[in-house]
Amino acid sequence: MTSPTFGDDTPVYVISVAAELSGLHPQTLRQYDRLGLVSPGRASGRGRRYSMRDIQQLREVQRLSQEMGINLAGIKRILELEREVAELRDTVYHLHNELAAARSAVARRGSPNPPTGAELLPLRQARVTIVSNAPPPDNAPDQ
């Protein structure tokens, strides 16, 4: 039998250990959970279980609060935006790879000895809409 592996996202630390590791009081961790700043996993008995990533986030919340003077509502918004940026980066990464694969397929179709059968990828049509709040330039045609 193999031993389980514990990564940064594995919720293993009870609140007292997480408080010790983060340098915060357990009541502060409970408050951060209620406010949605750090959301630990739950054990079968509904007890909080913190991961190493949760503990790092607790430290970051404390740093933003104490060193930067940001209130908890501001910190919550910062964390939401950081999560959104990470998700968007992930999406861009996957879209970049998909675009590279599509370009490669188009290049193979245009080669003098194109592959046959399953190697040809079907091309999907995509519609792109660009939205901008900026006013049109002075020389832009009226629509």
Secondary structure, DSSP 8 states (H G I E B T S, - for coil): -------TT---B-HHHHHHHHT--HHHHHHHHHHTSS--EE-TTS-EEB-HHHHHHHHHHHHHHHTT---HHHHHHHHHHHHHHHHHHHHHHHHHHHHHHHHHHHHHHTSSS---GGGS-------------S---TT----
